[in-house]
Amino acid sequence: MTAQSSDIAIEVRQVAKTFGGVREVVALKGVDLTLKQGEFAAVLGASGCGKSTLLSMLAGFEKASSGTMTAFGHPIQKPDPERAVVFQEAALFPWLNVWENVVFSLKNRSIPKARYEAKARQLLEAVGLGAFHHHHPDQLSGGMKQRVGIARALLMEPKVLLMDEPFGALDAQTRLEMQELLLDVWGRDRRTVMFITHDIEEAIFLSDVVYVMTARPGTMKARIEVPLGRPRHVDMLTTPEFSELRREIMALIREEVAAARAAA
Ligand SMILES: Nc1ncnc2c1ncn2[C@@H]1O[C@H](COP(=O)(O)OP(=O)(O)OP(=O)(O)O)[C@@H](O)[C@H]1O
């Protein structure tokens, strides 16, 4: 089924990215990607295939060398609050407490407190940090810092959340908790999400659709719809359906890792 243009959040057409320098690097070539509004899409691919480069271009931090990228029908040319980014490290200000970190951007833009206070409280509650407003980052675990980062991004009410391996630095148990928390928070208003990860299970568990990239120069190798219902439960990780999908995606990625090794 093709999406109506009004349903489309992000559209990437034939995008290429070459980094100049002493040795030119063709990071991406002929990338096509469509994210429908409210869709949760994961992007998987071998290390160095250009996942972060793609996300960075969608955030407006980097320009494409060729091709087009649009968000809600308009060209992506620079960062915009409609597209929030969550990185592997939450990059919190160490001298500010949790509350101050979460509201920093809005306060900085002189937005009156009355406009965001209730929402900020609700988000901190939703990410399990209702009792930690006055804690400073050095008093928080890695998972708690990431929750602050997620609350901070969502407070901007972005239409699109761009997440670059947000749970990559967390231990397995915390990671699973964060995945469930993200699904819970996402399920409340279903913003469009692009989620980069190296973890096949994480990609399947969270997403409506999984994109698998080729080795560098990265392009889309496969688009796989995840046939699991929502809400998702950890029990789904052990179903035959889940295992079959994991096997299929693992085989696609292995081909690309082998191609990358051969090219090196
Ligand atoms: N600013 C830059 N200048 C030059 N080359 C770059 C730059 N940023 C990325 N690259 C190169 O582009 C390629 C893609 O990098 P990118 O970080 O997007 O890959 P990735 O798929 O996110 O990797 P990983 O999974 O290891 O994080 C790599 O070869 C990288 O070295």
The ligand as an SDF file (V2000), in Angstrom:
LIG
                    3D

 31 33  0  0  0  0  0  0  0  0999 V2000
   32.4700   14.1790    9.3020 N   0  0  0  0  0  0  0  0  0  0  0  0
   32.9620   13.1450    8.6210 C   0  0  0  0  0  0  0  0  0  0  0  0
   34.0440   13.2820    7.8250 N   0  0  0  0  0  0  0  0  0  0  0  0
   34.5390   12.2520    7.1190 C   0  0  0  0  0  0  0  0  0  0  0  0
   34.0220   11.0090    7.1280 N   0  0  0  0  0  0  0  0  0  0  0  0
   32.9380   10.8200    7.9120 C   0  0  0  0  0  0  0  0  0  0  0  0
   32.3520   11.8570    8.7000 C   0  0  0  0  0  0  0  0  0  0  0  0
   31.2810   11.3520    9.3700 N   0  0  0  0  0  0  0  0  0  0  0  0
   31.2090   10.0430    9.0070 C   0  0  0  0  0  0  0  0  0  0  0  0
   32.1950    9.7300    8.1530 N   0  0  0  0  0  0  0  0  0  0  0  0
   32.4160    8.4200    7.5270 C   0  0  0  0  0  0  0  0  0  0  0  0
   31.1980    8.0380    6.8840 O   0  0  0  0  0  0  0  0  0  0  0  0
   30.9840    6.6340    7.0430 C   0  0  0  0  0  0  0  0  0  0  0  0
   29.6480    6.4090    7.7100 C   0  0  0  0  0  0  0  0  0  0  0  0
   29.7390    6.8290    9.0770 O   0  0  0  0  0  0  0  0  0  0  0  0
   28.5190    6.7300   10.0890 P   0  0  0  0  0  0  0  0  0  0  0  0
   28.9970    7.1970   11.4200 O   0  0  0  0  0  0  0  0  0  0  0  0
   27.3500    7.4230    9.5040 O   0  0  0  0  0  0  0  0  0  0  0  0
   28.2450    5.1620   10.1140 O   0  0  0  0  0  0  0  0  0  0  0  0
   27.3460    4.3140   11.1130 P   0  0  0  0  0  0  0  0  0  0  0  0
   26.6170    3.3260   10.2850 O   0  0  0  0  0  0  0  0  0  0  0  0
   26.5300    5.2130   11.9620 O   0  0  0  0  0  0  0  0  0  0  0  0
   28.4660    3.5940   11.9750 O   0  0  0  0  0  0  0  0  0  0  0  0
   28.3650    2.9330   13.4360 P   0  0  0  0  0  0  0  0  0  0  0  0
   27.3170    1.8780   13.3510 O   0  0  0  0  0  0  0  0  0  0  0  0
   29.7380    2.3560   13.6430 O   0  0  0  0  0  0  0  0  0  0  0  0
   28.0190    4.0320   14.3910 O   0  0  0  0  0  0  0  0  0  0  0  0
   32.1740    6.0990    7.8380 C   0  0  0  0  0  0  0  0  0  0  0  0
   33.1140    5.5840    6.9410 O   0  0  0  0  0  0  0  0  0  0  0  0
   32.7010    7.3300    8.5500 C   0  0  0  0  0  0  0  0  0  0  0  0
   34.0860    7.2150    8.7880 O   0  0  0  0  0  0  0  0  0  0  0  0
  1  2  1  0
  2  3  1  0
  2  7  2  0
  3  4  2  0
  4  5  1  0
  5  6  2  0
  6  7  1  0
  6 10  1  0
  7  8  1  0
  8  9  2  0
  9 10  1  0
 10 11  1  0
 11 12  1  0
 11 30  1  0
 12 13  1  0
 13 14  1  0
 13 28  1  0
 14 15  1  0
 15 16  1  0
 16 17  2  0
 16 18  1  0
 16 19  1  0
 19 20  1  0
 20 21  2  0
 20 22  1  0
 20 23  1  0
 23 24  1  0
 24 25  2  0
 24 26  1  0
 24 27  1  0
 28 29  1  0
 28 30  1  0
 30 31  1  0
M  END
$$$$
